Amino acid sequence: MGIIIDLDVMLARRKTSSKELAAAVGITPQNLSILKTGKAKAIRFTTLDAICKALDCQPGDILRYTADEESPE
């Protein structure tokens, strides 16, 4: 999938830990880890909204799209 999660970058910019963000957003550290590592299949808008509020950022600061590499023929 071409969706890249840059949550680690925003956490570093805001000098916030994953544990602090999880508490602020109201999700478990395990679920935040799944999101951070790009293993999540979906994210609720309410969760994205809470993350953006906590980190004072836009969704595009956390999520970005890159085209999948074409497979060699």
C-alpha positions in Angstrom: 0.0 0.0 0.0 1.3 3.5 -0.8 0.1 5.2 2.4 3.0 6.1 4.6 2.6 7.0 8.3 4.9 9.7 9.5 3.8 9.7 13.1 7.3 9.1 14.4 8.4 12.3 12.6 5.7 14.4 14.2 6.3 12.9 17.6 10.0 13.9 17.3 9.1 17.4 16.1 6.7 17.9 19.1 9.1 16.2 21.5 6.3 13.9 22.6 6.5 10.2 23.5 4.2 7.5 22.0 2.9 6.8 25.5 2.0 10.5 26.1 0.2 10.7 22.7 -1.7 7.5 23.4 -2.9 8.9 26.7 -3.9 12.2 25.1 -5.8 10.5 22.3 -7.4 7.8 24.4 -6.0 4.7 22.6 -3.8 2.0 23.9 0.0 2.3 23.3 -0.3 -1.0 21.4 -2.8 0.4 18.9 -0.7 3.5 18.5 2.3 1.3 17.8 0.3 -0.5 15.1 -0.5 2.8 13.6 3.0 4.1 13.9 4.6 1.1 12.2 2.1 1.2 9.3 0.5 -2.1 10.2 -2.9 -0.6 10.6 -5.5 -1.3 7.9 -7.6 1.8 8.8 -7.9 4.8 11.0 -11.0 6.4 12.3 -11.5 10.1 11.5 -12.1 10.6 15.3 -8.7 9.1 16.1 -7.0 11.1 13.3 -8.7 14.3 14.6 -7.6 13.6 18.2 -4.0 12.9 17.0 -4.0 16.2 15.0 -5.3 18.1 18.0 -2.8 16.6 20.4 0.2 17.2 18.0 -1.2 20.5 16.6 -0.7 19.3 13.0 -2.7 18.5 9.9 -3.5 15.0 8.6 -1.1 15.5 5.8 1.7 15.9 8.4 1.0 12.3 9.5 -0.2 10.6 6.3 1.3 10.7 2.8 0.9 8.8 -0.4 3.6 7.3 -2.5 2.9 5.3 -5.7 3.7 1.7 -5.4 6.8 0.6 -7.2 6.0 -1.2 -10.4 6.9 -4.8 -10.4 9.7 -5.8 -12.9 8.4 -7.6 -16.0 
